[in-house]
């Protein structure tokens, strides 16, 4: 299991954020994600994480479940649109999925609503990540393509 610093570094790299922004995003996302779980499942998630990250896990379920509720909790801490919020939440979930043992990941996804559990799918290391749009860009046309070998760089 990686340390808290390694976990946050991976989130920062995937989301294109500073270390401080990645820490804030991870704290809010883990708290919101754990509120989607029953108390026992949240405790099991906390057990699987380094102590600093475990302290960000909620100990009791929240009032609402599902992806809209998750994004609504994270969005106030995020500059920009809901699309950026979803992209950043996906970054935390990808790192979490790569960090947890397969049995712990399976238990976690079984305790979540389907539309949230899908965010925790492990990505193949060789597979391209989805399009990442830097917050300084206004459209997808200004972003890098998700391809590992974009055509415009083929010359």
C-alpha positions, -999 to +999 in steps of 0.1 A: +000+000+000+014+034-009+018+061+017-005+091+019+021+112+001+024+087-027-014+084-030-018+122-032+010+125-057-007+100-080-040+119-077-022+152-084-005+137-115-037+122-128-059+153-122-032+178-132-034+195-098-009+208-072-002+187-041-024+210-020-053+209-045-050+171-047-051+168-009-082+189-007-099+170-036-090+136-020-102+146+014-136+158+001-140+129-023-131+102+002-155+117+027-183+119+001-176+084-012-176+069+022-210+086+030-224+064+002-215+033+023-230+016+053-210+022+085-193-012+084-182-008+048-168+026+055-148+012+085-134-015+062-124+012+036-107+032+064-088+001+075-074-003+040-060+032+037-030+049+053-038+067+086-041+102+071-064+091+044-084+069+067-091+099+089-110+115+060-135+085+057-169+093+071-180+070+099-217+072+092-238+071+060-250+104+045-285+112+035-282+108-002-267+082-025-257+080-061-233+099-084-254+132-084-251+133-046-214+125-047-207+153-072-229+177-053-208+172-022-175+177-041-185+205-065-184+234-039-147+228-034-139+227-071-134+256-094-152+252-128-179+231-141-194+198-130-174+181-158-142+192-141-156+179-108-164+146-123-129+144-139-112+151-106-134+126-087-126+100-113-089+107-107-092+100-070-113+069-077-088+055-102-060+059-077-081+043-050-090+014-073-053+008-080-044+010-043-069-013-028-065-051-027-088-068-052-110-082-024-113-049-007-121-032-040-148-057-047-163-052-013-162-015-017-179-015-051-206-039-039-215-015-012-219+015-035-247+025-059-239+012-094-234+047-109-207+054-082-191+019-083-183+023-120-159+051-111-138+025-092-129+003-122-092-004-125-076+010-157-051-010-177-017+007-174-013+008-212-047+022-219-050+059-225-068+079-199-100+098-209-096+133-223-082+156-197-091+193-201-069+217-182-090+244-165-073+271-186-089+256-217-125+264-225-133+235-249-123+199-256-108+211-290-081+228-270-072+197-250-048+169-257-065+138-273-067+107-251-048+086-277-014+073-267-003+083-302-022+113-314-022+118-352-012+154-350+021+143-334+028+116-361+050+137-384 
